[in-house]
Amino acid sequence: MDAKQQFIEIFNQNIKREGADKLLDWLSKSDFFEAPASSKFHNAKPQGLVEHSLNVYFRLRDLVKRERELHPDLINASEESIAIIGLLHDLCKVNMYKVEMRNVKVDGNWEKVPYYAIEDNLPYGHGEKSVYIINGFLRLTREEAMAINWHMGGFDKRVVGGDFSLSKAYEQYPLACLTNIADMQATYLDETRE
């Protein structure tokens, strides 16, 4: 089964909330299933975004299962929440990358090669942009919104700029912390680099 089919199957099995069908229809009409996960860092290739979303979903599902065994009162996420967070955390990247050409020296000769350029027509941030897009289709719980909003952890531009909200979010919403860990595992352990 290819990544698109696997994503749709997991989505349909787990996400039953009102508006889910409209969100999946929007994804199907967008570049989500063909887009890269990044311009040059991880899974910078066609279908990289859907593969990354699946990787985060599987990592998050496994982390939640393990943490439930260790701390049964701390994590109470439903299968639907895990699917929403894992599969949809990077919707901010939909329709954001375009292929351009640049000159690169290959064997002493200049050649035009394709690369992914960023064209962000909705500069709303990263995690917060994903929350905004998802909420346009279906209603997120506060914990789901926090997990998606803060999935970048220390790489989030707000944190780099000195905002201390991340640590408070992780204290109050442990699923947000696990989402960041799942995203890092997917990015650095499961995926290819340029």
TIPA-880518 format. One record per atom (N, C-alpha, C): atom name; z, y, x. Coordinates in nm, 3 decimals, padded with zeros to 5 digits. Atoms other than C-alpha are relative to their C-alpha. Example, Ala and Ser with C-alpha at 12.3 -4.5 7.8 and 13.67 -1.06 7.14 Angstrom:
REM TIPA-880518
+-------+---------+---------+---------+
: atomo :       Z :       Y :       X :
+-------+---------+---------+---------+
:     N :  00.000 : -00.119 :  00.089 :
:    CA :  00.780 : -00.450 :  01.230 :
:     C :  00.000 :  00.120 :  00.090 :
:     N : -00.006 : -00.119 : -00.082 :
:    CA :  00.714 : -00.106 :  01.367 :
:     C :  00.073 :  00.109 : -00.077 :
+-------+---------+---------+---------+
***
This chain:
REM TIPA-880518
+-------+---------+---------+---------+
: atomo :       Z :       Y :       X :
+-------+---------+---------+---------+
:     N :  00.000 : -00.118 :  00.084 :
:    CA :  00.000 :  00.000 :  00.000 :
:     C :  00.000 :  00.125 :  00.089 :
:     N :  00.004 : -00.121 : -00.081 :
:    CA : -00.091 :  00.341 :  00.140 :
:     C :  00.112 :  00.096 : -00.041 :
:     N : -00.113 : -00.091 :  00.020 :
:    CA :  00.154 :  00.633 :  00.158 :
:     C : -00.005 :  00.068 : -00.136 :
:     N :  00.011 : -00.066 :  00.131 :
:    CA :  00.021 :  00.808 : -00.153 :
:     C :  00.044 : -00.094 : -00.112 :
:     N : -00.037 :  00.097 :  00.104 :
:    CA :  00.052 :  00.496 : -00.367 :
:     C :  00.150 : -00.029 :  00.003 :
:     N : -00.143 :  00.029 : -00.014 :
:    CA :  00.399 :  00.423 : -00.229 :
:     C :  00.084 :  00.116 : -00.054 :
:     N : -00.071 : -00.119 :  00.048 :
:    CA :  00.514 :  00.781 : -00.297 :
:     C : -00.001 :  00.003 : -00.152 :
:     N :  00.012 : -00.006 :  00.146 :
:    CA :  00.384 :  00.774 : -00.655 :
:     C :  00.082 : -00.110 : -00.067 :
:     N : -00.078 :  00.110 :  00.056 :
:    CA :  00.543 :  00.436 : -00.720 :
:     C :  00.150 :  00.030 :  00.003 :
:     N : -00.143 : -00.034 : -00.011 :
:    CA :  00.887 :  00.547 : -00.592 :
:     C :  00.034 :  00.116 : -00.092 :
:     N : -00.020 : -00.116 :  00.088 :
:    CA :  00.854 :  00.879 : -00.776 :
:     C :  00.013 : -00.046 : -00.144 :
:     N :  00.001 :  00.043 :  00.141 :
:    CA :  00.769 :  00.712 : -01.109 :
:     C :  00.114 : -00.095 : -00.034 :
:     N : -00.112 :  00.093 :  00.025 :
:    CA :  01.037 :  00.442 : -01.074 :
:     C :  00.134 :  00.072 : -00.010 :
:     N : -00.130 : -00.062 : -00.013 :
:    CA :  01.316 :  00.686 : -00.998 :
:     C :  00.017 :  00.136 : -00.067 :
:     N : -00.013 : -00.137 :  00.049 :
:    CA :  01.242 :  01.037 : -01.123 :
:     C : -00.046 :  00.005 : -00.145 :
:     N :  00.027 :  00.005 :  00.144 :
:    CA :  01.264 :  01.048 : -01.504 :
:     C :  00.029 :  00.133 : -00.070 :
:     N : -00.040 : -00.128 :  00.056 :
:    CA :  01.374 :  01.408 : -01.555 :
:     C : -00.117 :  00.070 : -00.069 :
:     N :  00.102 : -00.078 :  00.069 :
:    CA :  01.188 :  01.634 : -01.794 :
:     C : -00.073 :  00.090 :  00.100 :
:     N :  00.082 : -00.080 : -00.091 :
:    CA :  00.902 :  01.800 : -01.606 :
:     C : -00.052 : -00.079 :  00.119 :
:     N :  00.042 :  00.081 : -00.114 :
:    CA :  00.859 :  01.519 : -01.352 :
:     C : -00.149 : -00.030 : -00.005 :
:     N :  00.143 :  00.030 :  00.013 :
:    CA :  00.515 :  01.432 : -01.489 :
:     C : -00.086 :  00.121 :  00.038 :
:     N :  00.074 : -00.122 : -00.035 :
:    CA :  00.400 :  01.794 : -01.453 :
:     C :  00.006 :  00.026 :  00.150 :
:     N : -00.014 : -00.017 : -00.145 :
:    CA :  00.533 :  01.809 : -01.097 :
:     C : -00.093 : -00.096 :  00.074 :
:     N :  00.088 :  00.097 : -00.065 :
:    CA :  00.350 :  01.490 : -00.999 :
:     C : -00.146 :  00.037 : -00.020 :
:     N :  00.136 : -00.045 :  00.025 :
:    CA :  00.032 :  01.624 : -01.159 :
:     C : -00.035 :  00.116 :  00.093 :
:     N :  00.022 : -00.112 : -00.090 :
:    CA :  00.069 :  01.947 : -00.959 :
:     C : -00.019 : -00.049 :  00.145 :
:     N :  00.013 :  00.056 : -00.135 :
:    CA :  00.121 :  01.748 : -00.637 :
:     C : -00.138 : -00.064 :  00.019 :
:     N :  00.129 :  00.068 : -00.008 :
:    CA : -00.191 :  01.543 : -00.711 :
:     C : -00.117 :  00.097 :  00.011 :
:     N :  00.106 : -00.101 : -00.005 :
:    CA : -00.399 :  01.860 : -00.751 :
:     C :  00.010 :  00.088 :  00.124 :
:     N : -00.021 : -00.080 : -00.122 :
:    CA : -00.257 :  02.016 : -00.433 :
:     C : -00.047 : -00.081 :  00.122 :
:     N :  00.034 :  00.072 : -00.123 :
:    CA : -00.306 :  01.914 : -00.070 :
:     C :  00.114 : -00.090 :  00.049 :
:     N : -00.119 :  00.072 : -00.043 :
:    CA :  00.032 :  01.733 : -00.061 :
:     C : -00.031 : -00.135 :  00.064 :
:     N :  00.025 :  00.135 : -00.049 :
:    CA : -00.112 :  01.386 : -00.007 :
:     C : -00.094 : -00.004 :  00.121 :
:     N :  00.089 : -00.006 : -00.118 :
:    CA : -00.351 :  01.502 :  00.269 :
:     C :  00.054 :  00.090 :  00.110 :
:     N : -00.050 : -00.101 : -00.093 :
:    CA : -00.148 :  01.776 :  00.441 :
:     C :  00.079 : -00.061 :  00.116 :
:     N : -00.087 :  00.042 : -00.110 :
:    CA :  00.023 :  01.744 :  00.780 :
:     C :  00.145 :  00.036 : -00.033 :
:     N : -00.141 : -00.035 :  00.016 :
:    CA :  00.402 :  01.756 :  00.804 :
:     C :  00.035 :  00.125 :  00.079 :
:     N : -00.022 : -00.120 : -00.081 :
:    CA :  00.380 :  02.031 :  01.066 :
:     C : -00.131 :  00.038 :  00.066 :
:     N :  00.122 : -00.045 : -00.066 :
:    CA :  00.125 :  02.232 :  01.259 :
:     C : -00.022 : -00.068 :  00.134 :
:     N :  00.017 :  00.062 : -00.132 :
:    CA :  00.197 :  02.068 :  01.594 :
:     C :  00.119 : -00.084 :  00.045 :
:     N : -00.121 :  00.066 : -00.046 :
:    CA :  00.541 :  01.908 :  01.605 :
:     C :  00.008 : -00.146 : -00.041 :
:     N : -00.010 :  00.140 :  00.043 :
:    CA :  00.587 :  01.593 :  01.397 :
:     C : -00.100 : -00.027 : -00.112 :
:     N :  00.099 :  00.040 :  00.100 :
:    CA :  00.324 :  01.412 :  01.194 :
:     C : -00.102 :  00.110 : -00.030 :
:     N :  00.104 : -00.104 :  00.012 :
:    CA :  00.071 :  01.689 :  01.258 :
:     C : -00.135 : -00.070 : -00.011 :
:     N :  00.120 :  00.080 :  00.025 :
:    CA : -00.204 :  01.476 :  01.108 :
:     C : -00.023 : -00.009 : -00.149 :
:     N :  00.023 :  00.018 :  00.143 :
:    CA : -00.370 :  01.414 :  00.774 :
:     C :  00.098 : -00.104 : -00.056 :
:     N : -00.098 :  00.083 :  00.070 :
:    CA : -00.121 :  01.254 :  00.531 :
:     C :  00.138 :  00.000 :  00.067 :
:     N : -00.129 : -00.006 : -00.068 :
:    CA :  00.165 :  01.345 :  00.764 :
:     C :  00.113 :  00.044 : -00.090 :
:     N : -00.105 : -00.050 :  00.089 :
:    CA :  00.355 :  01.528 :  00.489 :
:     C :  00.051 : -00.108 : -00.094 :
:     N : -00.045 :  00.107 :  00.091 :
:    CA :  00.361 :  01.238 :  00.244 :
:     C :  00.072 : -00.109 :  00.079 :
:     N : -00.068 :  00.100 : -00.083 :
:    CA :  00.454 :  00.998 :  00.526 :
:     C :  00.141 :  00.048 :  00.037 :
:     N : -00.132 : -00.056 : -00.034 :
:    CA :  00.738 :  01.229 :  00.635 :
:     C :  00.093 : -00.004 : -00.121 :
:     N : -00.081 :  00.001 :  00.122 :
:    CA :  00.861 :  01.258 :  00.276 :
:     C :  00.053 : -00.140 : -00.028 :
:     N : -00.044 :  00.139 :  00.018 :
:    CA :  00.874 :  00.880 :  00.248 :
:     C :  00.104 : -00.038 :  00.105 :
:     N : -00.095 :  00.031 : -00.106 :
:    CA :  01.050 :  00.849 :  00.584 :
:     C :  00.138 :  00.060 : -00.030 :
:     N : -00.128 : -00.064 :  00.032 :
:    CA :  01.317 :  01.097 :  00.475 :
:     C :  00.065 : -00.070 : -00.119 :
:     N : -00.054 :  00.073 :  00.117 :
:    CA :  01.358 :  00.919 :  00.140 :
:     C :  00.068 : -00.130 :  00.045 :
:     N : -00.057 :  00.128 : -00.042 :
:    CA :  01.414 :  00.580 :  00.308 :
:     C :  00.123 :  00.020 :  00.088 :
:     N : -00.115 : -00.029 : -00.085 :
:    CA :  01.648 :  00.726 :  00.571 :
:     C :  00.119 :  00.048 : -00.084 :
:     N : -00.108 : -00.052 :  00.085 :
:    CA :  01.848 :  00.914 :  00.306 :
:     C :  00.059 : -00.112 : -00.086 :
:     N : -00.048 :  00.111 :  00.083 :
:    CA :  01.871 :  00.608 :  00.081 :
:     C :  00.094 : -00.091 :  00.081 :
:     N : -00.083 :  00.086 : -00.086 :
:    CA :  02.009 :  00.403 :  00.373 :
:     C :  00.131 :  00.069 :  00.040 :
:     N : -00.121 : -00.075 : -00.036 :
:    CA :  02.255 :  00.675 :  00.479 :
:     C :  00.098 :  00.006 : -00.117 :
:     N : -00.086 : -00.007 :  00.117 :
:    CA :  02.387 :  00.715 :  00.126 :
:     C :  00.066 : -00.135 : -00.025 :
:     N : -00.056 :  00.134 :  00.020 :
:    CA :  02.433 :  00.340 :  00.092 :
:     C :  00.115 : -00.026 :  00.098 :
:     N : -00.104 :  00.023 : -00.102 :
:    CA :  02.629 :  00.323 :  00.419 :
:     C :  00.123 :  00.087 : -00.025 :
:     N : -00.113 : -00.090 :  00.023 :
:    CA :  02.843 :  00.626 :  00.338 :
:     C :  00.078 : -00.037 : -00.126 :
:     N : -00.071 :  00.046 :  00.121 :
:    CA :  02.924 :  00.489 : -00.009 :
:     C :  00.097 : -00.113 :  00.034 :
:     N : -00.088 :  00.109 : -00.042 :
:    CA :  03.068 :  00.181 :  00.160 :
:     C :  00.120 :  00.052 :  00.077 :
:     N : -00.107 : -00.057 : -00.081 :
:    CA :  03.274 :  00.390 :  00.402 :
:     C :  00.088 :  00.097 : -00.078 :
:     N : -00.070 : -00.107 :  00.074 :
:    CA :  03.370 :  00.674 :  00.166 :
:     C : -00.046 : -00.002 : -00.146 :
:     N :  00.050 :  00.014 :  00.137 :
:    CA :  03.319 :  00.562 : -00.196 :
:     C :  00.022 :  00.122 : -00.090 :
:     N : -00.028 : -00.117 :  00.083 :
:    CA :  03.470 :  00.881 : -00.340 :
:     C : -00.076 :  00.125 :  00.046 :
:     N :  00.066 : -00.118 : -00.057 :
:    CA :  03.266 :  01.118 : -00.122 :
:     C : -00.144 :  00.016 : -00.047 :
:     N :  00.142 : -00.005 :  00.036 :
:    CA :  02.906 :  01.031 : -00.211 :
:     C : -00.022 : -00.070 : -00.133 :
:     N :  00.022 :  00.056 :  00.132 :
:    CA :  02.807 :  00.979 : -00.571 :
:     C : -00.142 :  00.032 : -00.048 :
:     N :  00.137 : -00.037 :  00.033 :
:    CA :  02.430 :  01.041 : -00.564 :
:     C : -00.071 : -00.114 : -00.074 :
:     N :  00.078 :  00.099 :  00.075 :
:    CA :  02.209 :  00.864 : -00.817 :
:     C : -00.130 : -00.031 :  00.075 :
:     N :  00.130 :  00.034 : -00.059 :
:    CA :  01.886 :  00.690 : -00.723 :
:     C : -00.102 :  00.110 : -00.028 :
:     N :  00.091 : -00.111 :  00.033 :
:    CA :  01.705 :  00.973 : -00.900 :
:     C :  00.021 :  00.117 :  00.096 :
:     N : -00.028 : -00.110 : -00.093 :
:    CA :  01.880 :  01.236 : -00.686 :
:     C : -00.052 : -00.030 :  00.140 :
:     N :  00.048 :  00.038 : -00.133 :
:    CA :  01.801 :  01.047 : -00.367 :
:     C : -00.152 :  00.012 :  00.007 :
:     N :  00.146 : -00.008 :  00.002 :
:    CA :  01.434 :  01.023 : -00.466 :
:     C : -00.046 :  00.146 : -00.006 :
:     N :  00.037 : -00.142 :  00.009 :
:    CA :  01.414 :  01.391 : -00.565 :
:     C :  00.016 :  00.069 :  00.134 :
:     N : -00.028 : -00.069 : -00.127 :
:    CA :  01.573 :  01.509 : -00.243 :
:     C : -00.091 : -00.051 :  00.110 :
:     N :  00.080 :  00.055 : -00.110 :
:    CA :  01.396 :  01.273 : -00.005 :
:     C : -00.148 :  00.026 : -00.015 :
:     N :  00.144 : -00.013 :  00.021 :
:    CA :  01.051 :  01.287 : -00.158 :
:     C : -00.048 :  00.144 : -00.009 :
:     N :  00.046 : -00.135 :  00.032 :
:    CA :  01.043 :  01.656 : -00.246 :
:     C :  00.058 :  00.111 :  00.088 :
:     N : -00.069 : -00.103 : -00.079 :
:    CA :  01.249 :  01.835 :  00.022 :
:     C : -00.095 :  00.095 :  00.073 :
:     N :  00.095 : -00.085 : -00.074 :
:    CA :  00.938 :  01.973 :  00.198 :
:     C : -00.117 :  00.049 : -00.083 :
:     N :  00.109 : -00.052 :  00.081 :
:    CA :  00.731 :  02.095 : -00.095 :
:     C : -00.041 :  00.140 :  00.044 :
:     N :  00.033 : -00.131 : -00.056 :
:    CA :  00.741 :  02.431 :  00.083 :
:     C : -00.126 : -00.005 :  00.085 :
:     N :  00.116 :  00.015 : -00.087 :
:    CA :  00.458 :  02.293 :  00.299 :
:     C : -00.130 : -00.027 : -00.076 :
:     N :  00.120 :  00.023 :  00.080 :
:    CA :  00.216 :  02.232 :  00.012 :
:     C : -00.091 :  00.122 :  00.006 :
:     N :  00.102 : -00.106 : -00.007 :
:    CA : -00.104 :  02.436 :  00.046 :
:     C :  00.031 :  00.106 :  00.105 :
:     N : -00.039 : -00.094 : -00.104 :
:    CA :  00.030 :  02.597 :  00.364 :
:     C : -00.081 : -00.013 :  00.129 :
:     N :  00.072 :  00.021 : -00.124 :
:    CA : -00.181 :  02.447 :  00.642 :
:     C : -00.150 :  00.003 : -00.025 :
:     N :  00.145 :  00.003 :  00.006 :
:    CA : -00.547 :  02.506 :  00.704 :
:     C : -00.053 : -00.036 :  00.138 :
:     N :  00.060 :  00.040 : -00.127 :
:    CA : -00.776 :  02.368 :  00.971 :
:     C : -00.084 :  00.116 :  00.052 :
:     N :  00.080 : -00.100 : -00.070 :
:    CA : -00.915 :  02.621 :  01.218 :
:     C : -00.046 : -00.060 :  00.131 :
:     N :  00.052 :  00.048 : -00.128 :
:    CA : -01.096 :  02.584 :  01.548 :
:     C :  00.053 :  00.090 :  00.111 :
:     N : -00.038 : -00.077 : -00.119 :
:    CA : -00.983 :  02.690 :  01.895 :
:     C : -00.068 : -00.061 :  00.120 :
:     N :  00.063 :  00.047 : -00.124 :
:    CA : -01.126 :  02.663 :  02.244 :
:     C :  00.104 : -00.067 :  00.089 :
:     N : -00.087 :  00.075 : -00.089 :
:    CA : -00.970 :  02.402 :  02.470 :
:     C : -00.086 : -00.052 :  00.115 :
:     N :  00.074 :  00.050 : -00.116 :
:    CA : -01.075 :  02.306 :  02.821 :
:     C :  00.017 : -00.152 :  00.010 :
:     N :  00.001 :  00.145 : -00.009 :
:    CA : -01.170 :  01.937 :  02.834 :
:     C : -00.094 : -00.038 :  00.115 :
:     N :  00.079 :  00.040 : -00.118 :
:    CA : -01.287 :  01.792 :  03.170 :
:     C : -00.076 :  00.118 :  00.060 :
:     N :  00.059 : -00.117 : -00.061 :
:    CA : -01.356 :  02.144 :  03.297 :
:     C : -00.095 :  00.077 : -00.090 :
:     N :  00.090 : -00.069 :  00.093 :
:    CA : -01.563 :  02.245 :  02.994 :
:     C :  00.077 :  00.044 : -00.124 :
:     N : -00.062 : -00.050 :  00.122 :
:    CA : -01.463 :  02.454 :  02.696 :
:     C : -00.062 : -00.068 : -00.121 :
:     N :  00.046 :  00.063 :  00.124 :
:    CA : -01.483 :  02.275 :  02.364 :
:     C :  00.080 :  00.056 : -00.117 :
:     N : -00.069 : -00.040 :  00.123 :
:    CA : -01.398 :  02.380 :  02.010 :
:     C :  00.064 : -00.124 : -00.060 :
:     N : -00.072 :  00.112 :  00.060 :
:    CA : -01.130 :  02.154 :  01.864 :
:     C :  00.078 :  00.051 : -00.121 :
:     N : -00.075 : -00.043 :  00.118 :
:    CA : -00.961 :  02.165 :  01.524 :
:     C :  00.151 : -00.001 :  00.027 :
:     N : -00.146 : -00.002 : -00.003 :
:    CA : -00.594 :  02.253 :  01.482 :
:     C :  00.049 :  00.053 : -00.134 :
:     N : -00.059 : -00.048 :  00.124 :
:    CA : -00.360 :  02.329 :  01.196 :
:     C :  00.060 :  00.138 :  00.020 :
:     N : -00.055 : -00.135 :  00.001 :
:    CA : -00.291 :  02.696 :  01.134 :
:     C :  00.084 :  00.014 : -00.128 :
:     N : -00.087 : -00.023 :  00.116 :
:    CA : -00.024 :  02.821 :  00.896 :
:     C : -00.049 :  00.121 : -00.076 :
:     N :  00.036 : -00.110 :  00.089 :
:    CA : -00.125 :  03.033 :  00.601 :
:     C :  00.095 : -00.007 : -00.120 :
:     N : -00.105 :  00.007 :  00.101 :
:    CA :  00.187 :  03.084 :  00.393 :
:     C : -00.018 :  00.111 : -00.102 :
:     N :  00.023 : -00.099 :  00.105 :
:    CA :  00.093 :  03.259 :  00.070 :
:     C :  00.123 :  00.023 : -00.088 :
:     N : -00.126 : -00.019 :  00.071 :
:    CA :  00.449 :  03.227 : -00.064 :
:     C :  00.112 : -00.002 :  00.104 :
:     N : -00.099 : -00.004 : -00.109 :
:    CA :  00.675 :  03.339 :  00.225 :
:     C :  00.142 :  00.016 : -00.053 :
:     N : -00.129 :  00.001 :  00.068 :
:    CA :  00.999 :  03.245 :  00.052 :
:     C :  00.108 : -00.066 :  00.085 :
:     N : -00.092 :  00.075 : -00.083 :
:    CA :  01.163 :  03.059 :  00.339 :
:     C : -00.043 : -00.144 :  00.009 :
:     N :  00.035 :  00.142 : -00.015 :
:    CA :  01.176 :  02.685 :  00.396 :
:     C :  00.067 : -00.082 : -00.110 :
:     N : -00.069 :  00.080 :  00.101 :
:    CA :  01.437 :  02.485 :  00.206 :
:     C :  00.009 :  00.073 : -00.134 :
:     N : -00.012 : -00.078 :  00.123 :
:    CA :  01.485 :  02.766 : -00.045 :
:     C : -00.133 :  00.006 : -00.074 :
:     N :  00.132 :  00.002 :  00.063 :
:    CA :  01.109 :  02.768 : -00.110 :
:     C : -00.024 : -00.133 : -00.071 :
:     N :  00.014 :  00.130 :  00.066 :
:    CA :  01.113 :  02.395 : -00.185 :
:     C :  00.081 : -00.003 : -00.129 :
:     N : -00.084 : -00.005 :  00.120 :
:    CA :  01.401 :  02.449 : -00.431 :
:     C : -00.070 :  00.082 : -00.108 :
:     N :  00.069 : -00.088 :  00.094 :
:    CA :  01.208 :  02.733 : -00.595 :
:     C : -00.119 : -00.071 : -00.066 :
:     N :  00.117 :  00.071 :  00.054 :
:    CA :  00.892 :  02.522 : -00.635 :
:     C :  00.043 : -00.112 : -00.094 :
:     N : -00.046 :  00.112 :  00.083 :
:    CA :  01.074 :  02.216 : -00.770 :
:     C :  00.057 :  00.050 : -00.132 :
:     N : -00.062 : -00.053 :  00.122 :
:    CA :  01.276 :  02.424 : -01.018 :
:     C : -00.102 :  00.059 : -00.097 :
:     N :  00.107 : -00.043 :  00.090 :
:    CA :  00.946 :  02.550 : -01.159 :
:     C : -00.049 : -00.113 : -00.090 :
:     N :  00.044 :  00.118 :  00.076 :
:    CA :  00.889 :  02.196 : -01.290 :
:     C :  00.116 : -00.076 : -00.064 :
:     N : -00.114 :  00.075 :  00.053 :
:    CA :  01.224 :  02.023 : -01.329 :
:     C :  00.129 :  00.062 :  00.051 :
:     N : -00.129 : -00.062 : -00.031 :
:    CA :  01.587 :  02.126 : -01.321 :
:     C :  00.076 : -00.084 :  00.103 :
:     N : -00.080 :  00.065 : -00.104 :
:    CA :  01.776 :  02.039 : -01.003 :
:     C :  00.148 :  00.016 : -00.029 :
:     N : -00.145 : -00.018 :  00.002 :
:    CA :  02.149 :  01.973 : -00.994 :
:     C :  00.035 :  00.092 :  00.117 :
:     N : -00.044 : -00.088 : -00.110 :
:    CA :  02.347 :  02.205 : -00.770 :
:     C :  00.000 : -00.078 :  00.133 :
:     N : -00.004 :  00.080 : -00.123 :
:    CA :  02.399 :  01.922 : -00.517 :
:     C : -00.140 : -00.027 :  00.053 :
:     N :  00.139 :  00.021 : -00.043 :
:    CA :  02.025 :  01.843 : -00.508 :
:     C : -00.057 :  00.128 :  00.061 :
:     N :  00.050 : -00.128 : -00.051 :
:    CA :  01.944 :  02.211 : -00.462 :
:     C :  00.059 :  00.032 :  00.137 :
:     N : -00.065 : -00.025 : -00.130 :
:    CA :  02.197 :  02.243 : -00.178 :
:     C : -00.058 : -00.091 :  00.108 :
:     N :  00.054 :  00.095 : -00.099 :
:    CA :  02.065 :  01.930 : -00.005 :
:     C : -00.139 :  00.040 :  00.044 :
:     N :  00.137 : -00.041 : -00.034 :
:    CA :  01.704 :  02.050 : -00.021 :
:     C :  00.002 :  00.134 :  00.073 :
:     N : -00.007 : -00.133 : -00.060 :
:    CA :  01.792 :  02.410 :  00.061 :
:     C :  00.042 : -00.004 :  00.147 :
:     N : -00.056 :  00.002 : -00.135 :
:    CA :  01.986 :  02.318 :  00.376 :
:     C : -00.046 : -00.121 :  00.082 :
:     N :  00.041 :  00.122 : -00.071 :
:    CA :  01.788 :  02.012 :  00.495 :
:     C : -00.040 :  00.026 :  00.146 :
:     N :  00.038 : -00.032 : -00.139 :
:    CA :  01.680 :  02.192 :  00.815 :
:     C :  00.120 :  00.012 :  00.094 :
:     N : -00.119 : -00.010 : -00.084 :
:    CA :  02.039 :  02.222 :  00.939 :
:     C : -00.006 :  00.116 :  00.096 :
:     N : -00.003 : -00.103 : -00.103 :
:    CA :  02.065 :  02.414 :  01.264 :
:     C : -00.135 :  00.062 :  00.032 :
:     N :  00.133 : -00.057 : -00.022 :
:    CA :  01.688 :  02.473 :  01.270 :
:     C : -00.036 :  00.103 : -00.107 :
:     N :  00.025 : -00.095 :  00.106 :
:    CA :  01.707 :  02.683 :  00.953 :
:     C :  00.008 :  00.142 :  00.058 :
:     N :  00.005 : -00.137 : -00.054 :
:    CA :  01.613 :  03.045 :  01.033 :
:     C :  00.124 :  00.081 : -00.037 :
:     N : -00.121 : -00.073 :  00.039 :
:    CA :  01.916 :  03.172 :  00.841 :
:     C :  00.115 : -00.034 :  00.093 :
:     N : -00.107 :  00.043 : -00.091 :
:    CA :  02.149 :  02.970 :  01.064 :
:     C : -00.024 :  00.060 :  00.138 :
:     N :  00.036 : -00.056 : -00.130 :
:    CA :  01.966 :  03.080 :  01.378 :
:     C :  00.033 :  00.150 :  00.003 :
:     N : -00.029 : -00.143 :  00.010 :
:    CA :  02.013 :  03.438 :  01.255 :
:     C :  00.147 :  00.033 : -00.013 :
:     N : -00.143 : -00.024 :  00.003 :
:    CA :  02.390 :  03.394 :  01.230 :
:     C :  00.068 : -00.027 : -00.133 :
:     N : -00.059 :  00.030 :  00.130 :
:    CA :  02.444 :  03.290 :  00.866 :
:     C :  00.090 : -00.123 :  00.012 :
:     N : -00.095 :  00.110 : -00.008 :
:    CA :  02.749 :  03.063 :  00.830 :
:     C :  00.005 : -00.086 : -00.127 :
:     N :  00.000 :  00.072 :  00.128 :
:    CA :  02.661 :  02.927 :  00.482 :
:     C : -00.023 : -00.149 :  00.017 :
:     N :  00.032 :  00.141 : -00.020 :
:    CA :  02.536 :  02.596 :  00.624 :
:     C :  00.126 : -00.085 :  00.007 :
:     N : -00.121 :  00.082 : -00.015 :
:    CA :  02.879 :  02.468 :  00.726 :
:     C :  00.077 : -00.008 : -00.131 :
:     N : -00.067 :  00.001 :  00.130 :
:    CA :  03.025 :  02.566 :  00.389 :
:     C : -00.073 : -00.093 : -00.096 :
:     N :  00.079 :  00.089 :  00.086 :
:    CA :  02.741 :  02.387 :  00.210 :
:     C :  00.024 : -00.146 :  00.035 :
:     N : -00.024 :  00.138 : -00.041 :
:    CA :  02.795 :  02.071 :  00.415 :
:     C :  00.141 : -00.047 : -00.036 :
:     N : -00.137 :  00.035 :  00.041 :
:    CA :  03.171 :  02.080 :  00.343 :
:     C :  00.006 : -00.032 : -00.149 :
:     N : -00.008 :  00.014 :  00.145 :
:    CA :  03.119 :  02.116 : -00.031 :
:     C : -00.095 : -00.106 : -00.055 :
:     N :  00.104 :  00.092 :  00.048 :
:    CA :  02.809 :  01.895 : -00.065 :
:     C : -00.040 : -00.095 :  00.112 :
:     N :  00.029 :  00.094 : -00.109 :
:    CA :  02.815 :  01.598 :  00.176 :
:     C : -00.144 : -00.055 : -00.003 :
:     N :  00.138 :  00.047 :  00.009 :
:    CA :  02.474 :  01.489 :  00.045 :
:     C : -00.096 :  00.093 :  00.075 :
:     N :  00.082 : -00.095 : -00.076 :
:    CA :  02.331 :  01.805 :  00.204 :
:     C :  00.003 : -00.035 :  00.149 :
:     N : -00.014 :  00.042 : -00.140 :
:    CA :  02.464 :  01.692 :  00.542 :
:     C : -00.083 : -00.126 :  00.026 :
:     N :  00.077 :  00.124 : -00.017 :
:    CA :  02.315 :  01.345 :  00.495 :
:     C : -00.150 :  00.025 : -00.006 :
:     N :  00.142 : -00.033 :  00.008 :
:    CA :  01.980 :  01.500 :  00.400 :
:     C : -00.050 :  00.056 :  00.132 :
:     N :  00.038 : -00.051 : -00.132 :
:    CA :  01.972 :  01.692 :  00.727 :
:     C : -00.011 : -00.113 :  00.101 :
:     N :  00.004 :  00.113 : -00.093 :
:    CA :  02.052 :  01.374 :  00.920 :
:     C : -00.123 : -00.085 : -00.026 :
:     N :  00.118 :  00.079 :  00.035 :
:    CA :  01.780 :  01.182 :  00.733 :
:     C : -00.128 :  00.070 :  00.047 :
:     N :  00.117 : -00.077 : -00.044 :
:    CA :  01.529 :  01.460 :  00.807 :
:     C : -00.016 : -00.007 :  00.152 :
:     N :  00.005 :  00.008 : -00.146 :
:    CA :  01.619 :  01.456 :  01.177 :
:     C : -00.040 : -00.140 :  00.046 :
:     N :  00.037 :  00.137 : -00.036 :
:    CA :  01.597 :  01.077 :  01.196 :
:     C : -00.149 : -00.024 : -00.022 :
:     N :  00.143 :  00.016 :  00.029 :
:    CA :  01.256 :  01.079 :  01.030 :
:     C : -00.085 :  00.074 :  00.101 :
:     N :  00.079 : -00.084 : -00.090 :
:    CA :  01.129 :  01.362 :  01.247 :
:     C :  00.000 : -00.051 :  00.143 :
:     N : -00.011 :  00.033 : -00.142 :
:    CA :  01.257 :  01.243 :  01.584 :
:     C : -00.004 : -00.148 :  00.033 :
:     N :  00.000 :  00.143 : -00.029 :
:    CA :  01.277 :  00.866 :  01.548 :
:     C : -00.119 : -00.074 : -00.060 :
:     N :  00.104 :  00.075 :  00.071 :
:    CA :  01.004 :  00.765 :  01.303 :
:     C : -00.141 :  00.053 :  00.017 :
:     N :  00.129 : -00.065 :  00.011 :
:    CA :  00.718 :  01.007 :  01.353 :
:     C : -00.063 :  00.037 :  00.133 :
:     N :  00.079 : -00.030 : -00.119 :
:    CA :  00.445 :  01.093 :  01.598 :
:     C :  00.002 :  00.148 :  00.033 :
:     N :  00.009 : -00.137 : -00.050 :
:    CA :  00.417 :  01.409 :  01.806 :
:     C : -00.136 :  00.021 :  00.061 :
:     N :  00.128 : -00.035 : -00.065 :
:    CA :  00.113 :  01.591 :  01.938 :
:     C :  00.012 : -00.017 :  00.150 :
+-------+---------+---------+---------+
***
